[in-house]
Amino acid sequence: MSQIARTAARQRDFVGALEKGLAVIQALGAAASAQTLSEVARRTGLTRAAARRYLLTLARLGYVQIDGRTFVLTPLVLRLGYAYFSTAPLPRLAQPLLERIGERTREVASLVVLDGAEVLFLAQSSRRRIVSAASGVGSRIPAYCAAAGRVLLAARPEGEVERLLRTLRPTRLTPKTKTSIREILAEVAKARQIGYAISDEELELGLRAIAVPVRDARGEVRVALAVSLQAAHLTPAQMVDKLLPELQEGSRELGAML
């Protein structure tokens, strides 16, 4: 089969309606609040008429709730992610390590991946203490102010990281959040140099985190290991002393399995 024929076959097999429906779900999921029809259309690049049809279809299927003129996802969308989290090999592979780190540190250990400008929590140890709901499995947080985000960005070329940051408008989530590109690039460069990163109440007041990259057999970084804790438990210096060795050991073990 020629290249032209193969391309034509792929185009015939591509379902554009499914792509647009998923784009609507992603647009609603990326928003911090309920969205209007116009906002969804703008985020997806669809016309208002097309966006309305997809939103009404998703509402009829139970994935979207309509509240007056706004739309929001329902808990039913969690089923889409649960299938991945319950069967994907990487989270299952890392879970025993996360439990061990959590047991030894008495804090919450997580497996995190970079997804665009955000980090996504793929797996987590059993919670022994109350921490932020923002770091639960399936949660997404901005990479620029997350310890795991910084070690994952540190594995990317500097130019790529700078271009990514320049497309964002970092928000000051707490008085401690670093939002200037210069500050964030400095934190990423520091993580690249020392091999770990700490987020000190930048995401949420009272919350600290420390993270290390995980290198696979080819030396590539796809995921990171992190520990999140209440700021009252340990100072940043104590985190390096007590938590970093556990994370580094877990990183080496997980990396050997990838």
N, C-alpha and C positions, 0 to 999 in steps of 0.2 A: 504494500500500500504506500502511495506517495505521501510526502509531507503535507501536501495540500489536502489530500483525501483524509488523512488522520486529523488534521485541524478541523475540517468540516464535520467529521464524525464527533469530535469533542464538542463542537458548538451545538450539534443536534442533541447531544446528551445533557447539555447544561440547562438547568431549570431556572430561568431568570426570576420567576415568581417566588421561588423558595429563597433565592438570594435577597430579594427585596424584603420579604417577610422577616428574615433573620436580621436584616439591617434595621428594621423598625424595632425589633426586640433589643438589639444592641444599643440603639439610640436611647431607648427608655432606660435601659440598665445603666448607661453611662451618666445619666442625669441625676443630679442630687435631689430633685423634687419632681412632682408630677409635671407633665409637659402638655402644652396645647397642641392642636393640630398643626398650626403654623411652625412651631418649634420642631416637631417631629419631621415635617416636610423639609425644613431647612437642614437639619442634621443628616438626613438620609439622601438629600438631593432629589427627592420625589416631588411630584406635583401635589398640591393640596388634595386633589380628587383621589389620586392614587394612594396617598398616605391614609386618607380617610377609609378607603376600602380595606387596606391591610389592618388598620387599627380595629375596625368593626369586625373583621374576620377573627382576629386574635381575641377580641372580647367575647365573641360567640363561642370560641373554643375554650375560653376560661383563662387565657394567659394575660389578659389585660382587663383592668377595671376602669370604667368610665365614671368620672365624678364631675358632673356639670360639663364644663368645656375642657377639662383636662383628662389625661390618660396616665395610668401608672401600671406597672407590672404587678401580677398577683403571685402568691407563693407557688403557684403551679409551675412556674418556670424553673423552680429548683429541681424538678424531676429531670430536666434536660442536663443539668450539671451533675446530678447525683450518679447518673449512669457512668459518667467519666470517672468521678472520684472513687466509685466503688469497684471499678474494673481496671483502671489504668495501672500498668506495672510499676511506674516510678513511685507514686504515693505508697503503694503496697510494699515496695522494696524498702522505702525509707522509714516506714512506720515503726519497726522495732528499734531503729536507731533513735528516732524521736522520743519514743517511750523511755529509752535508757537515759537520754540526755535530760528529759523532764524529771525522771526519778532522781538522778544524781544532783541536779541543780535545784529541784523543788520549784521550778518555774515552768513556763510553757515554751516548748520548742516547736519550730515550724519549718516546713519545706516551702520555699518560695521561688517563683519563676517571674521573669520580666516579660510583660506583655505591653508593648508599646511604651507609653509614658507612665505606666502603672506596674505595680507588682501584684501578683495573684497568689494567694495562699492555697497550696495544693493539699497539704496534710498537716496534722498537728498532734502533739502529744495530749494525753488526757489532762484536763485542766485541774490543777490542784489548788489554785488560787484564782481570785477574780482578777481578770485583766480586761483590756478594752475589747468591746464587741467588734471594733474595726479590724481586728486581726484574726477573725475566725476563718475556718476553712471556706473557701469560695469568695472571701472578701477581697476587695481591691483597694489599694491606697496609692497615693502619688509616690513615684519612685524617688523624686528629688528630696523628699524629707524622710525617707525610710532607710534604715540601716541596710536591709537586704537590697533595696533599690540601688544604693550607692555601690555596694560591692559588685552587683550585676552590671551596672553601668561602667564600672572600672574595667571590666573585661572587654569593653567595646573600644574601638579607636577613638581618640580624643576628638577628632573632627566630627565623627558621627554623634558623639554625646553632645557636643556644643550645638550642632544643628537641631537635635531633638529638643534641647532646652530652649532654644530660640523660638520654637514653634509654640511653646507653652506660655502661660501667664501664671507663674507660681503664686499661690495664695498663702498669706501669712495665717496659718491655722492656729498658732499660739504665738505669744510674744517671743518665743525662742526659735521660731521657724526661719530658716535661711531661705530667702527668696531671690536674691540677686544671682544672676548667672555666674558671676565671678566667684561668689561664695560657694555655690553648689559645685562648680567645677573644681574648686580647691578641695572640697570634701571628697569628691570622686578621686582626685589625684592622690589624696592622702590614703584613701582606701586601697588604691592600686599599689601604693608604696609599702604600706604596713600589713596588708593582707586581711584587714577586717575593717568594719565601720560601726560606729555607735550613733544612734539617734537619741538625743537627750531632750525629751519633752518637746520635740518639734512637731510631732503628729498630734499629740494630745497632752495636755498638762497632767503630770503625774505618771506618765508612761515613758519608759526607756526601753531600748532594744539594742542588741548587738548581733552582728551577722558576719558570716564568712562565706566565701565562694566555694563551690564544689567543682573540682576539675575532673573530667572524665579521662579515660585512658589516652586520649589524643591531646590532653592538656586544655581542652575547651571548657568554658564555663557555661552551663545551661541553667543551673539552679543554685540556690543559696540555702544555708541553714541559719536560722535565727532563734534567739531567745528573747521573749518579751516579758517585762516585769514592771511592777509598780515602783516608781522612783524611790519610795521610802525604803525599799528592801536593800538596795545596793547603790553605791555611788558609781560613776563611770569607771573610776580606777579599780574599785572592787569587782566590777563586771569583768574587766580585763583579767584580773587575777583569778577569779573563781569560775567564770563562765567560758572564757575564750579557750582554755585547754580542752574542755569537753566538746566544744563546737569543732575545734580543729581535728580532734580525734574522729569525731563523727564524719567530718568532711573527707578525711582520708579513706575511711572505710566505705562510705557511699561512693566516692569517686572510683575506688577499685572495682566496684560492681557495675559501673556504667560503661 
